[in-house]
Amino acid sequence: MPSPLSHAAPASSPCWLVRPRSDGGCDYVSFLPLHGAVEMREGSHLPPQMPLLKRRRHLAADEADACRRLLQLEAGFRHSDPLF
């Protein structure tokens, strides 16, 4: 059985994490490399509606990796292809 972190992407490449919701939508977090830092975007999506961006922040690469691991291990997020 693969570990929940088996699809972990380094901070130098984009990474999407998704957690399904009971209403058919999902919560998402994307990590996008940006000029030596990582932009973390948190939001939700319920197709066919437009995605909702809830929060955006910039992190150092090591902070982004730690945050990604925490979301996967404790908050139920799983690696995903980009949603949009």
Secondary structure, 3 states (H helix, E strand, C coil): CCCCCCCCCCCCCCEEEEEECCCCCEEEEEEEEECCEEEEEEEEECCCCCCEEEEEEEECHHHHHHHHHHHHHHCCCEEECCCC
